[in-house]
Structures are given as structure tokens and as C-alpha cells.
Amino acid sequence: MTNLLLSNFLRLLKSKLLWVTFSLMALFAALMCIWQYTPYSFLYASSIDLEEIFLPIFLLIPVMLAYFVSLYIGADYDYGTIKNKLIVGCSRVKIYLANFITCAVSGIFILLGYAIVAFTAGVPLFGFFSSDAKTIMLYLFVEICMMLSFTALFTLIAMLNQNKGTVMAITLISVFATLIFSLYMLSMLEEPKYVYMPDYSDEFLPLIERPNPDYLSGVPRIICQFVIDFMPTGQVSQILSEADEHLWIMPFYSLIITFASTAAGVFFFKKKDIK
């Protein structure tokens, strides 16, 4: 296992893919700072918090990981690296776990590409974080756990499919499709319990409070909330919408997905016929 990880990390250092992905994240961070700091920023810069510069990282990480994992593991299949490792006696479990750990470490490195630029450019322009240290550390923990869950899911797909083009298509489409679904469910949860409608029986048309027929209650609401709390993209949609009431439970669900996906991936990879 140690030799596999060492081999993977040495390959990473020379990998153009890793540095391109890192650079893209850094570029996105720079563009985010520039976009927020417009020529008219002196009118409203005081209302911009550094946290707003960091929010896009929650959406960018799954997209970049889908791109990186599909190409990185796909290259292992294209060049026969995985088959060669099996020939020299490496176990399938160790090969799978080594690739997952390598992709997870790469994910943290890619995340740093955005964070370093956003912090070094954002602090002089917008000041330091307005939230307390405890909240910032919680968001950081949520992001790392979320990143691990995405990495585990993408590694599962990439290790069981030898076509990197297919893997990239599946992972990217899955990210955006489930994100749209999550945003739709979040909009249902954000429906107010009561709405105000004009009373047409009164000539002055006063507004009266009525129950909102679109408001979710009871079991449907519990199920809907659980789904978007559990799904990684559901967590992304809530954070981007600044609906952070369930932030504390998200790392727990992310770790469940990480362990379950990795266990399933190891199980099926042991049975996979590698060509």
C-alpha cells in the first residue's frame, strides 16, 4: 500500500492534469475577486464579506473533481498501469484504496488553489472573515467531508468503467442534474407556511393571511429535508443559498457516503474483469 501511494504521489508531482486543475481553481478565485471588486465597489464594498468570495468553491470542487478523477484514473486504464500492478502482485483492494486516497489528497490540493488566491487577494479588498472562528472551521470541515464524498463516488464510477470519456460525462451530468434537483427541492422547502392574498369581498381589498397550498408539512417535509441534507449536491445547494440550519449534520452524511461508496467500489472492483 505504501509503495502504491508513493508511486501515485510521484506521478502526481509530474502530472500536468493536477497543475492545470489547480491553476483553473486559482484563476476562478481571481476572477471572483475581480468580479466582486468593480469600479463602483466603493459604494457597497463594505457590504461584501470574504465569505462570499469563498462560496463558489462548494460548487467548483465537485466539477473539478469529476474532471480530475475521470482523467487521472482513466489514464491508469489507458496505459495499462492497473493491469501491470495486478501482474506484479498488488491486491485489488490496495490498488482501489490507493487511487481513492490519491484523488482525495489531490482534491485538497485543488481546493487550496482556490483558497490561497481568494484569501491573499480577498483580504486586502474586502477585509477578513466576518464570521467567528468556530463557524469558519465548521464550513471548512463540511467542505472537506463533502469533497471526500464526491471523491469516493467519482472513484467508484471511474474504477468500474475503463472509458474516461464515459466516466467524465456520467460524473459531470450527475453533478448538474442532482444539483438542479436539489435546488428544486430546496425551493419547495422554502415555501412560506402562509401567504397574503387580497380579500375581494371587501372593496378596499385588504390582505388576509391564508394557508399556502404549496407548503410542505409532515412526512413529505421530513423526507425532502433528509434528501437534500444527505445528497452532496443537496448540501452544496443549501450552502450556496445560505440555508445553513442543518450544517452540523452534513459531515456525518458525507462520511457515510464516503465509506459506503468506497466499500461498494472495493467489492465490485474485486469482481471486475480488467482488459
C-alpha positions as CSV (number, residue, x, y, z in Angstrom):
1,M,0.0,0.0,0.0
2,T,2.8,2.4,0.9
3,N,4.6,1.7,-2.4
4,L,1.4,2.2,-4.3
5,L,0.8,5.6,-2.6
6,L,4.4,6.6,-3.1
7,S,4.2,5.7,-6.8
8,N,0.9,7.6,-7.2
9,F,2.2,10.8,-5.4
10,L,5.4,10.8,-7.5
11,R,3.2,10.6,-10.6
12,L,1.1,13.5,-9.3
13,L,4.1,15.8,-8.9
14,K,4.8,15.4,-12.6
15,S,1.1,15.4,-13.6
16,K,0.1,18.3,-15.9
17,L,-3.6,17.4,-15.1
18,L,-3.1,18.2,-11.4
19,W,-1.4,21.5,-12.0
20,V,-3.9,22.5,-14.7
21,T,-6.8,21.8,-12.4
22,F,-5.0,23.7,-9.5
23,S,-4.4,26.7,-11.9
24,L,-8.0,26.7,-13.0
25,M,-9.2,26.9,-9.4
26,A,-6.8,29.7,-8.7
27,L,-8.0,31.6,-11.8
28,F,-11.6,31.2,-10.8
29,A,-10.7,32.7,-7.4
30,A,-9.0,35.6,-9.0
31,L,-12.0,36.2,-11.3
32,M,-14.4,36.1,-8.4
33,C,-12.4,38.8,-6.6
34,I,-12.3,40.9,-9.7
35,W,-16.0,40.5,-10.4
36,Q,-16.9,41.5,-6.8
37,Y,-14.5,44.4,-6.8
38,T,-15.9,46.5,-9.6
39,P,-15.1,50.2,-10.3
40,Y,-18.2,51.0,-8.2
41,S,-17.2,48.8,-5.3
42,F,-16.6,51.8,-3.1
43,L,-20.4,52.2,-2.9
44,Y,-21.0,48.8,-1.5
45,A,-17.6,47.1,-0.7
46,S,-18.3,47.3,3.0
47,S,-21.4,45.0,2.5
48,I,-19.3,42.3,0.8
49,D,-17.9,39.7,3.2
50,L,-14.9,37.5,2.5
51,E,-17.2,34.5,2.9
52,E,-19.0,35.4,-0.3
53,I,-15.7,35.0,-2.2
54,F,-15.3,31.5,-0.8
55,L,-18.9,30.3,-1.5
56,P,-18.3,29.3,-5.2
57,I,-15.7,26.8,-4.0
58,F,-18.5,24.5,-2.9
59,L,-19.8,24.3,-6.5
60,L,-16.4,24.3,-8.2
61,I,-14.9,21.4,-6.3
62,P,-17.3,18.7,-7.5
63,V,-17.0,19.9,-11.1
64,M,-13.2,19.9,-10.9
65,L,-13.0,16.6,-9.1
66,A,-15.2,15.0,-11.8
67,Y,-12.8,16.3,-14.4
68,F,-9.7,15.2,-12.5
69,V,-10.7,11.8,-11.2
70,S,-12.1,10.7,-14.6
71,L,-8.9,11.6,-16.4
72,Y,-6.5,10.5,-13.7
73,I,-7.9,7.0,-13.2
74,G,-8.8,6.8,-16.9
75,A,-5.1,7.2,-17.7
76,D,-4.3,4.3,-15.5
77,Y,-6.5,2.1,-17.6
78,D,-5.3,3.6,-20.9
79,Y,-1.6,3.0,-20.2
80,G,-2.3,-0.5,-18.6
81,T,-1.0,0.7,-15.2
82,I,-3.7,-1.0,-13.2
83,K,-3.2,-4.3,-15.1
84,N,0.6,-4.1,-14.6
85,K,0.1,-3.6,-10.8
86,L,-2.1,-6.7,-10.7
87,I,0.5,-8.7,-12.6
88,V,3.3,-7.8,-10.1
89,G,1.1,-9.0,-7.2
90,C,-0.7,-5.9,-5.9
91,S,-4.1,-6.6,-4.4
92,R,-7.2,-5.1,-5.9
93,V,-8.2,-3.7,-2.5
94,K,-4.9,-1.8,-2.1
95,I,-5.0,-0.5,-5.7
96,Y,-8.5,0.8,-5.2
97,L,-7.8,2.4,-1.8
98,A,-4.5,3.9,-3.1
99,N,-6.3,5.6,-6.0
100,F,-9.1,6.9,-3.7
101,I,-6.5,8.3,-1.2
102,T,-4.5,9.9,-4.1
103,C,-7.6,11.5,-5.6
104,A,-8.7,12.7,-2.1
105,V,-5.3,14.3,-1.5
106,S,-5.4,15.9,-4.9
107,G,-8.9,17.3,-4.1
108,I,-7.5,19.0,-1.0
109,F,-4.6,20.4,-3.1
110,I,-7.1,21.6,-5.8
111,L,-9.2,23.2,-3.1
112,L,-6.1,25.1,-1.8
113,G,-5.6,26.5,-5.3
114,Y,-8.8,28.5,-4.9
115,A,-8.4,29.2,-1.2
116,I,-4.9,30.7,-1.4
117,V,-5.8,33.1,-4.1
118,A,-9.2,34.0,-2.6
119,F,-7.6,34.7,0.8
120,T,-4.5,36.6,-0.4
121,A,-6.5,38.8,-2.8
122,G,-9.7,38.9,-0.9
123,V,-8.4,40.1,2.5
124,P,-6.9,43.4,1.1
125,L,-10.0,44.1,-0.9
126,F,-12.8,43.0,1.4
127,G,-11.3,42.6,4.8
128,F,-11.2,39.5,7.0
129,F,-14.0,37.0,7.6
130,S,-17.0,38.5,9.5
131,S,-17.9,35.1,11.0
132,D,-16.3,33.7,14.1
133,A,-13.5,31.1,14.0
134,K,-15.9,28.3,15.1
135,T,-18.2,28.9,12.1
136,I,-15.3,29.1,9.6
137,M,-13.8,25.9,10.9
138,L,-17.3,24.2,10.6
139,Y,-17.6,25.3,7.0
140,L,-14.1,24.0,6.3
141,F,-14.9,20.7,7.9
142,V,-18.1,20.5,5.9
143,E,-16.2,21.2,2.7
144,I,-13.5,18.6,3.3
145,C,-16.1,15.9,4.2
146,M,-18.1,16.9,1.1
147,M,-15.0,16.7,-1.1
148,L,-14.3,13.2,0.3
149,S,-17.9,12.0,-0.6
150,F,-17.6,13.4,-4.1
151,T,-14.2,11.8,-4.5
152,A,-15.5,8.4,-3.2
153,L,-18.4,8.5,-5.7
154,F,-16.3,9.5,-8.7
155,T,-13.6,7.0,-7.8
156,L,-16.3,4.3,-7.7
157,I,-17.5,5.2,-11.2
158,A,-14.0,5.6,-12.6
159,M,-12.6,2.4,-11.3
160,L,-15.5,0.4,-12.6
161,N,-15.6,1.9,-16.1
162,Q,-12.4,1.9,-18.2
163,N,-13.6,4.6,-20.7
164,K,-12.6,8.0,-19.2
165,G,-14.8,9.9,-21.6
166,T,-17.9,8.0,-20.4
167,V,-16.8,8.5,-16.8
168,M,-16.4,12.2,-17.3
169,A,-19.8,12.5,-18.9
170,I,-21.5,10.4,-16.2
171,T,-20.0,12.4,-13.3
172,L,-20.5,15.8,-14.7
173,I,-24.1,15.2,-15.8
174,S,-24.8,13.6,-12.4
175,V,-23.4,16.7,-10.6
176,F,-25.5,19.2,-12.5
177,A,-28.6,17.0,-12.7
178,T,-28.7,16.3,-8.9
179,L,-27.8,20.0,-8.2
180,I,-30.8,21.2,-10.2
181,F,-33.0,18.6,-8.4
182,S,-31.7,19.7,-5.0
183,L,-32.4,23.4,-5.8
184,Y,-35.9,22.4,-6.8
185,M,-36.4,20.6,-3.5
186,L,-34.9,23.4,-1.6
187,S,-37.3,25.9,-3.2
188,M,-40.2,23.6,-2.1
189,L,-38.9,23.7,1.5
190,E,-38.6,27.5,1.4
191,E,-42.2,28.0,0.6
192,P,-43.8,30.1,3.4
193,K,-46.4,28.4,5.6
194,Y,-48.9,31.3,5.0
195,V,-49.4,33.7,2.1
196,Y,-51.2,37.0,2.0
197,M,-53.9,37.4,-0.6
198,P,-56.4,40.3,-1.3
199,D,-59.9,39.9,0.1
200,Y,-62.1,40.5,-2.9
201,S,-65.2,40.6,-0.7
202,D,-64.1,43.9,0.6
203,E,-64.0,47.0,-1.6
204,F,-60.7,48.1,-0.1
205,L,-59.1,44.7,-1.0
206,P,-57.3,44.2,2.4
207,L,-54.6,41.5,2.5
208,I,-55.6,38.4,4.6
209,E,-53.5,35.5,5.7
210,R,-54.2,32.2,4.1
211,P,-52.5,28.8,4.3
212,N,-50.1,28.2,1.5
213,P,-51.2,25.1,-0.5
214,D,-47.6,24.6,-1.7
215,Y,-46.2,24.5,1.8
216,L,-44.7,21.1,2.7
217,S,-45.5,19.7,6.1
218,G,-45.4,16.4,8.0
219,V,-43.6,13.4,6.5
220,P,-43.1,14.8,3.0
221,R,-41.2,17.8,4.5
222,I,-39.0,15.5,6.6
223,I,-38.2,13.3,3.6
224,C,-37.4,16.2,1.4
225,Q,-35.1,17.8,4.1
226,F,-33.4,14.5,4.6
227,V,-32.7,14.0,0.9
228,I,-31.1,17.4,0.4
229,D,-29.1,17.0,3.7
230,F,-27.9,13.6,2.6
231,M,-27.0,14.3,-1.1
232,P,-23.7,16.0,-1.6
233,T,-25.2,18.3,-4.2
234,G,-28.1,19.0,-1.8
235,Q,-25.5,20.2,0.7
236,V,-24.0,22.4,-2.0
237,S,-27.4,23.9,-2.9
238,Q,-28.1,24.7,0.8
239,I,-24.7,26.4,1.4
240,L,-25.0,28.4,-1.9
241,S,-28.5,29.5,-0.8
242,E,-27.1,30.3,2.7
243,A,-29.6,27.9,4.2
244,D,-27.2,26.5,6.8
245,E,-29.6,25.4,9.6
246,H,-28.5,21.7,9.0
247,L,-24.8,22.4,8.5
248,W,-23.9,20.4,11.6
249,I,-25.3,17.1,10.2
250,M,-23.8,17.4,6.7
251,P,-20.3,16.0,7.6
252,F,-21.9,12.9,9.1
253,Y,-23.9,12.2,5.9
254,S,-20.8,12.9,3.8
255,L,-18.7,10.4,5.7
256,I,-21.5,7.7,5.4
257,I,-21.4,8.2,1.6
258,T,-17.6,8.1,1.6
259,F,-17.4,4.8,3.5
260,A,-20.4,3.2,1.7
261,S,-19.1,4.2,-1.8
262,T,-15.6,3.0,-1.0
263,A,-16.8,-0.3,0.3
264,A,-19.1,-0.8,-2.7
265,G,-16.3,0.2,-5.0
266,V,-13.8,-2.3,-3.5
267,F,-16.4,-5.1,-3.6
268,F,-17.2,-4.6,-7.3
269,F,-13.6,-3.9,-8.3
270,K,-12.6,-7.2,-6.9
271,K,-15.0,-8.9,-9.4
272,K,-14.2,-6.6,-12.4
273,D,-12.7,-8.1,-15.5
274,I,-9.9,-5.8,-16.4
275,K,-9.0,-5.8,-20.1
